Amino acid sequence: MYMLELSLVEVQMNKWSPSLLACSTIYVANKILHRPAPWSSFMSAQTKHSEKEVHKCAKELCFIINVAHLKRHFQAVFKKYNTEDRFFVSDFCKSLSEKMED
């Protein structure tokens, strides 16, 4: 949900369909979890979205995740997901982006 809510704040993400955004969040989550196939042929068949198009959207989503803690317009969503009842998801994503920079 964190990734989807961030995408709602970013106007440029409106070019993607809701189903493609949902697929892209699954793709990114699978990449974070180091799953061997982040987007399988079964998922493509079920959703009618190819890995290529999911990857394009996911790439933009990753950029948003990486800057969410820095940009003022994402702060409400970042704070919402930086609580114990939401398992500090935004802080986890922030630490992932910091590791990628090292």
Secondary structure, DSSP 8 states (H G I E B T S, - for coil): -HHHHHHHH-GGGGGS-HHHHHHHHHHHHHHHTT-S-SS-HHHHHHH---HHHHHHHHHHHHHHHHHTTT-GGGHHHHHHTSSGGGTTHHHHHHHHHHHHH-
